[in-house]
């Protein structure tokens, strides 16, 4: 049986290491979509939409 040393994990430093500027998500690209219709289509077809398919639901 392999033994592993227990390491102390400090979760306070994990987020501060990865989120240098305080954002938890990427900035918006300004595109708007009809999300409810997109979600309905994803449920019908059973897979994520491709970029071309998602452009059908873009609000221009």
C-alpha positions as CSV (number, residue, x, y, z in Angstrom):
1,X,0.0,0.0,0.0
2,X,1.3,3.4,-0.9
3,X,1.4,6.0,1.8
4,X,0.9,9.7,1.2
5,X,2.0,12.5,3.4
6,X,-0.8,14.8,4.5
7,X,-0.4,18.3,3.2
8,X,-2.1,21.3,4.8
9,X,-4.2,23.1,2.2
10,X,-4.8,26.8,2.6
11,X,-7.8,27.7,0.4
12,X,-7.4,31.4,1.2
13,X,-4.3,31.6,-0.9
14,X,-5.7,29.4,-3.8
15,X,-8.2,32.0,-5.0
16,X,-5.8,34.9,-4.5
17,X,-3.2,33.1,-6.6
18,X,-5.4,32.5,-9.6
19,X,-7.6,35.7,-9.5
20,X,-5.0,38.4,-9.7
21,X,-7.4,41.2,-10.5
22,X,-10.4,40.2,-8.4
23,X,-12.6,39.0,-11.3
24,X,-14.1,35.5,-11.1
25,X,-15.2,35.4,-14.8
26,X,-14.0,36.8,-18.1
27,X,-15.2,40.2,-19.2
28,X,-18.3,40.3,-21.4
29,X,-17.8,40.4,-25.1
30,X,-21.0,42.5,-25.5
31,X,-23.0,39.8,-27.3
32,X,-26.5,39.2,-26.1
33,X,-28.5,36.0,-26.7
34,X,-32.0,34.6,-26.2
35,X,-31.0,32.3,-23.4
36,X,-34.3,30.6,-22.8
37,X,-34.7,29.6,-26.4
38,X,-31.1,28.3,-26.5
39,X,-31.6,26.2,-23.4
40,X,-34.8,24.7,-24.9
41,X,-32.9,23.7,-28.0
42,X,-30.0,22.2,-26.0
43,X,-32.6,20.1,-24.1
44,X,-34.2,19.0,-27.3
45,X,-31.0,17.9,-29.1
46,X,-29.2,16.7,-26.0
47,X,-25.8,18.3,-26.6
48,X,-24.2,21.8,-26.4
49,X,-24.7,24.2,-29.3
50,X,-21.9,24.9,-31.8
51,X,-20.8,28.5,-32.3
52,X,-22.8,28.6,-35.6
53,X,-25.9,27.3,-33.9
54,X,-25.7,29.8,-31.0
55,X,-25.4,32.7,-33.5
56,X,-29.0,31.9,-34.5
57,X,-30.1,33.1,-31.1
58,X,-28.0,36.3,-30.9
59,X,-29.8,39.5,-30.4
60,X,-28.5,42.1,-32.9
